[in-house]
Amino acid sequence: MLISKTKKEPTEGEAVKLEHMMMEKISVSPERRKLLRIVGIFGKTEEQLKEESGLNDFFLSFIWISC
């Protein structure tokens, strides 16, 4: 029997669960909450995010990688 090694898309329920887990991680960190408020529902470019948050490249990459 062959088992496919390709990763399948998550089901709707799995996607919702993953989204909730990500939001929980964001809510724990004050810096992440600040970035979430800045990004809002319409999004921002990386440059706009740097400018409005006042965070440097290292800190921004650290926040996103650890999510």
Distance bins in CASP14 RR format, pairs under 12 A and 6 or more apart:
PFRMAT RR
TARGET T0000
AUTHOR 0000-0000-0000
RMODE 2
METHOD distances of the structure
MODEL  1
7 14 0 0 0 0 0 1 0 0 0 0 0
8 14 0 0 0 0 1 0 0 0 0 0 0
8 15 0 0 0 0 0 1 0 0 0 0 0
9 15 0 0 0 0 1 0 0 0 0 0 0
9 18 0 0 0 0 0 1 0 0 0 0 0
10 16 0 0 0 0 1 0 0 0 0 0 0
10 17 0 0 0 0 1 0 0 0 0 0 0
10 18 1 0 0 1 0 0 0 0 0 0 0
10 19 0 0 0 0 0 1 0 0 0 0 0
10 21 0 0 0 0 0 1 0 0 0 0 0
11 17 0 0 0 0 1 0 0 0 0 0 0
11 18 0 0 0 0 0 1 0 0 0 0 0
12 18 0 0 0 0 0 1 0 0 0 0 0
12 19 0 0 0 0 0 1 0 0 0 0 0
13 19 0 0 0 0 1 0 0 0 0 0 0
13 20 0 0 0 0 1 0 0 0 0 0 0
14 20 0 0 0 0 0 1 0 0 0 0 0
14 21 0 0 0 0 0 1 0 0 0 0 0
15 21 0 0 0 0 0 1 0 0 0 0 0
15 22 0 0 0 0 0 1 0 0 0 0 0
16 22 0 0 0 0 0 1 0 0 0 0 0
16 23 0 0 0 0 0 1 0 0 0 0 0
17 23 0 0 0 0 0 1 0 0 0 0 0
17 24 0 0 0 0 0 1 0 0 0 0 0
18 24 0 0 0 0 0 1 0 0 0 0 0
18 25 0 0 0 0 0 1 0 0 0 0 0
18 67 0 0 0 0 0 1 0 0 0 0 0
19 25 0 0 0 0 0 1 0 0 0 0 0
19 26 0 0 0 0 0 1 0 0 0 0 0
19 67 0 0 0 0 0 1 0 0 0 0 0
20 26 0 0 0 0 0 1 0 0 0 0 0
20 27 0 0 0 0 0 1 0 0 0 0 0
21 27 0 0 0 0 0 1 0 0 0 0 0
21 28 0 0 0 0 0 1 0 0 0 0 0
21 67 0 0 0 0 1 0 0 0 0 0 0
22 28 0 0 0 0 0 1 0 0 0 0 0
22 29 0 0 0 0 0 1 0 0 0 0 0
22 32 0 0 0 0 1 0 0 0 0 0 0
22 36 0 0 0 0 0 1 0 0 0 0 0
22 64 0 0 0 0 0 1 0 0 0 0 0
22 66 0 0 0 0 0 1 0 0 0 0 0
22 67 1 0 0 1 0 0 0 0 0 0 0
23 29 0 0 0 0 0 1 0 0 0 0 0
23 32 0 0 0 0 1 0 0 0 0 0 0
23 33 0 0 0 0 0 1 0 0 0 0 0
23 36 0 0 0 0 1 0 0 0 0 0 0
23 67 0 0 0 0 0 1 0 0 0 0 0
24 32 0 0 0 0 0 1 0 0 0 0 0
24 33 0 0 0 0 0 1 0 0 0 0 0
24 67 0 0 0 0 0 1 0 0 0 0 0
25 31 0 0 0 0 0 1 0 0 0 0 0
25 32 1 0 0 1 0 0 0 0 0 0 0
25 33 0 0 0 0 0 1 0 0 0 0 0
25 36 0 0 0 0 0 1 0 0 0 0 0
25 63 0 0 0 0 0 1 0 0 0 0 0
25 64 0 0 0 0 0 1 0 0 0 0 0
25 65 0 0 0 0 0 1 0 0 0 0 0
25 66 0 0 0 0 1 0 0 0 0 0 0
25 67 1 0 1 0 0 0 0 0 0 0 0
26 32 1 0 1 0 0 0 0 0 0 0 0
26 33 1 0 0 1 0 0 0 0 0 0 0
26 34 0 0 0 0 0 1 0 0 0 0 0
26 35 0 0 0 0 1 0 0 0 0 0 0
26 36 1 0 1 0 0 0 0 0 0 0 0
26 37 0 0 0 0 0 1 0 0 0 0 0
26 39 0 0 0 0 0 1 0 0 0 0 0
26 40 0 0 0 0 0 1 0 0 0 0 0
26 63 0 0 0 0 1 0 0 0 0 0 0
26 64 0 0 0 0 0 1 0 0 0 0 0
26 66 0 0 0 0 0 1 0 0 0 0 0
26 67 1 0 0 1 0 0 0 0 0 0 0
27 33 1 0 0 1 0 0 0 0 0 0 0
27 34 0 0 0 0 0 1 0 0 0 0 0
27 35 0 0 0 0 0 1 0 0 0 0 0
27 36 0 0 0 0 1 0 0 0 0 0 0
27 37 0 0 0 0 0 1 0 0 0 0 0
27 67 0 0 0 0 0 1 0 0 0 0 0
28 36 0 0 0 0 0 1 0 0 0 0 0
28 63 0 0 0 0 0 1 0 0 0 0 0
28 66 0 0 0 0 0 1 0 0 0 0 0
28 67 0 0 0 0 0 1 0 0 0 0 0
29 35 0 0 0 0 1 0 0 0 0 0 0
29 36 0 0 0 0 1 0 0 0 0 0 0
29 59 0 0 0 0 0 1 0 0 0 0 0
29 62 0 0 0 0 0 1 0 0 0 0 0
29 63 1 0 0 1 0 0 0 0 0 0 0
29 64 0 0 0 0 0 1 0 0 0 0 0
29 66 0 0 0 0 1 0 0 0 0 0 0
29 67 0 0 0 0 1 0 0 0 0 0 0
30 36 0 0 0 0 0 1 0 0 0 0 0
30 37 0 0 0 0 0 1 0 0 0 0 0
30 53 0 0 0 0 0 1 0 0 0 0 0
30 63 0 0 0 0 0 1 0 0 0 0 0
31 37 0 0 0 0 0 1 0 0 0 0 0
31 38 0 0 0 0 0 1 0 0 0 0 0
31 49 0 0 0 0 0 1 0 0 0 0 0
31 53 0 0 0 0 1 0 0 0 0 0 0
31 54 0 0 0 0 0 1 0 0 0 0 0
31 55 1 0 0 1 0 0 0 0 0 0 0
31 56 0 0 0 0 0 1 0 0 0 0 0
31 59 1 0 0 1 0 0 0 0 0 0 0
31 60 0 0 0 0 1 0 0 0 0 0 0
31 62 0 0 0 0 1 0 0 0 0 0 0
31 63 1 0 1 0 0 0 0 0 0 0 0
31 64 0 0 0 0 0 1 0 0 0 0 0
31 66 0 0 0 0 0 1 0 0 0 0 0
31 67 0 0 0 0 0 1 0 0 0 0 0
32 38 0 0 0 0 0 1 0 0 0 0 0
32 39 0 0 0 0 0 1 0 0 0 0 0
32 53 0 0 0 0 0 1 0 0 0 0 0
32 55 0 0 0 0 0 1 0 0 0 0 0
32 59 0 0 0 0 0 1 0 0 0 0 0
32 60 0 0 0 0 0 1 0 0 0 0 0
32 62 0 0 0 0 0 1 0 0 0 0 0
32 63 1 0 1 0 0 0 0 0 0 0 0
32 64 0 0 0 0 1 0 0 0 0 0 0
32 65 0 0 0 0 0 1 0 0 0 0 0
32 66 0 0 0 0 1 0 0 0 0 0 0
32 67 1 0 0 1 0 0 0 0 0 0 0
33 39 0 0 0 0 0 1 0 0 0 0 0
33 40 0 0 0 0 0 1 0 0 0 0 0
33 53 0 0 0 0 0 1 0 0 0 0 0
33 63 0 0 0 0 0 1 0 0 0 0 0
34 40 0 0 0 0 0 1 0 0 0 0 0
34 49 0 0 0 0 0 1 0 0 0 0 0
34 52 0 0 0 0 1 0 0 0 0 0 0
34 53 1 0 0 1 0 0 0 0 0 0 0
34 54 0 0 0 0 1 0 0 0 0 0 0
34 55 0 0 0 0 1 0 0 0 0 0 0
34 59 0 0 0 0 0 1 0 0 0 0 0
34 60 0 0 0 0 0 1 0 0 0 0 0
34 63 0 0 0 0 1 0 0 0 0 0 0
35 43 0 0 0 0 0 1 0 0 0 0 0
35 44 0 0 0 0 1 0 0 0 0 0 0
35 46 0 0 0 0 0 1 0 0 0 0 0
35 48 0 0 0 0 0 1 0 0 0 0 0
35 49 1 0 0 1 0 0 0 0 0 0 0
35 50 0 0 0 0 0 1 0 0 0 0 0
35 52 0 0 0 0 1 0 0 0 0 0 0
35 53 1 0 1 0 0 0 0 0 0 0 0
35 54 0 0 0 0 0 1 0 0 0 0 0
35 55 1 0 0 1 0 0 0 0 0 0 0
35 59 0 0 0 0 0 1 0 0 0 0 0
35 60 1 0 0 1 0 0 0 0 0 0 0
35 62 0 0 0 0 0 1 0 0 0 0 0
35 63 1 0 0 1 0 0 0 0 0 0 0
35 64 0 0 0 0 1 0 0 0 0 0 0
35 67 0 0 0 0 0 1 0 0 0 0 0
36 43 0 0 0 0 0 1 0 0 0 0 0
36 44 0 0 0 0 0 1 0 0 0 0 0
36 49 0 0 0 0 0 1 0 0 0 0 0
36 53 0 0 0 0 0 1 0 0 0 0 0
36 63 0 0 0 0 0 1 0 0 0 0 0
36 64 0 0 0 0 0 1 0 0 0 0 0
36 67 0 0 0 0 0 1 0 0 0 0 0
37 43 0 0 0 0 0 1 0 0 0 0 0
37 44 0 0 0 0 0 1 0 0 0 0 0
37 49 0 0 0 0 0 1 0 0 0 0 0
37 52 0 0 0 0 1 0 0 0 0 0 0
37 53 0 0 0 0 1 0 0 0 0 0 0
38 44 1 0 0 1 0 0 0 0 0 0 0
38 45 0 0 0 0 0 1 0 0 0 0 0
38 46 0 0 0 0 0 1 0 0 0 0 0
38 48 0 0 0 0 1 0 0 0 0 0 0
38 49 1 0 0 1 0 0 0 0 0 0 0
38 50 0 0 0 0 0 1 0 0 0 0 0
38 51 0 0 0 0 1 0 0 0 0 0 0
38 52 1 0 1 0 0 0 0 0 0 0 0
38 53 1 0 1 0 0 0 0 0 0 0 0
38 54 0 0 0 0 1 0 0 0 0 0 0
38 55 0 0 0 0 1 0 0 0 0 0 0
38 60 0 0 0 0 0 1 0 0 0 0 0
38 63 0 0 0 0 0 1 0 0 0 0 0
39 45 0 0 0 0 0 1 0 0 0 0 0
39 46 0 0 0 0 0 1 0 0 0 0 0
39 48 0 0 0 0 1 0 0 0 0 0 0
39 49 1 0 0 1 0 0 0 0 0 0 0
39 52 0 0 0 0 1 0 0 0 0 0 0
39 53 0 0 0 0 1 0 0 0 0 0 0
39 60 0 0 0 0 0 1 0 0 0 0 0
39 63 0 0 0 0 0 1 0 0 0 0 0
39 64 0 0 0 0 0 1 0 0 0 0 0
40 48 0 0 0 0 0 1 0 0 0 0 0
40 49 0 0 0 0 0 1 0 0 0 0 0
40 52 0 0 0 0 0 1 0 0 0 0 0
42 48 0 0 0 0 0 1 0 0 0 0 0
43 49 0 0 0 0 1 0 0 0 0 0 0
43 52 0 0 0 0 0 1 0 0 0 0 0
44 50 0 0 0 0 1 0 0 0 0 0 0
44 51 0 0 0 0 1 0 0 0 0 0 0
44 52 1 0 0 1 0 0 0 0 0 0 0
44 53 0 0 0 0 1 0 0 0 0 0 0
44 60 0 0 0 0 0 1 0 0 0 0 0
45 51 0 0 0 0 1 0 0 0 0 0 0
45 52 0 0 0 0 0 1 0 0 0 0 0
46 52 0 0 0 0 0 1 0 0 0 0 0
46 53 0 0 0 0 0 1 0 0 0 0 0
46 55 0 0 0 0 0 1 0 0 0 0 0
46 57 0 0 0 0 1 0 0 0 0 0 0
46 60 1 0 0 1 0 0 0 0 0 0 0
46 61 0 0 0 0 0 1 0 0 0 0 0
46 64 0 0 0 0 1 0 0 0 0 0 0
47 53 0 0 0 0 0 1 0 0 0 0 0
47 54 0 0 0 0 0 1 0 0 0 0 0
47 57 0 0 0 0 0 1 0 0 0 0 0
47 60 0 0 0 0 0 1 0 0 0 0 0
48 54 0 0 0 0 0 1 0 0 0 0 0
48 60 0 0 0 0 0 1 0 0 0 0 0
49 55 0 0 0 0 1 0 0 0 0 0 0
49 56 0 0 0 0 0 1 0 0 0 0 0
49 57 0 0 0 0 0 1 0 0 0 0 0
49 59 0 0 0 0 0 1 0 0 0 0 0
49 60 1 0 0 1 0 0 0 0 0 0 0
49 61 0 0 0 0 0 1 0 0 0 0 0
49 63 0 0 0 0 0 1 0 0 0 0 0
49 64 0 0 0 0 0 1 0 0 0 0 0
50 56 1 0 0 1 0 0 0 0 0 0 0
50 57 1 0 0 1 0 0 0 0 0 0 0
50 58 0 0 0 0 0 1 0 0 0 0 0
50 59 0 0 0 0 1 0 0 0 0 0 0
50 60 1 0 0 1 0 0 0 0 0 0 0
50 61 0 0 0 0 0 1 0 0 0 0 0
50 63 0 0 0 0 0 1 0 0 0 0 0
51 60 0 0 0 0 0 1 0 0 0 0 0
52 60 0 0 0 0 0 1 0 0 0 0 0
53 59 0 0 0 0 1 0 0 0 0 0 0
53 60 1 0 0 1 0 0 0 0 0 0 0
53 63 0 0 0 0 1 0 0 0 0 0 0
54 60 0 0 0 0 1 0 0 0 0 0 0
55 61 0 0 0 0 1 0 0 0 0 0 0
55 62 0 0 0 0 1 0 0 0 0 0 0
55 63 1 0 0 1 0 0 0 0 0 0 0
55 64 0 0 0 0 0 1 0 0 0 0 0
56 62 0 0 0 0 1 0 0 0 0 0 0
56 63 0 0 0 0 0 1 0 0 0 0 0
57 63 0 0 0 0 0 1 0 0 0 0 0
57 64 0 0 0 0 0 1 0 0 0 0 0
58 64 0 0 0 0 0 1 0 0 0 0 0
58 65 0 0 0 0 0 1 0 0 0 0 0
59 65 0 0 0 0 0 1 0 0 0 0 0
59 66 0 0 0 0 0 1 0 0 0 0 0
60 66 0 0 0 0 0 1 0 0 0 0 0
60 67 0 0 0 0 0 1 0 0 0 0 0
61 67 0 0 0 0 0 1 0 0 0 0 0
END
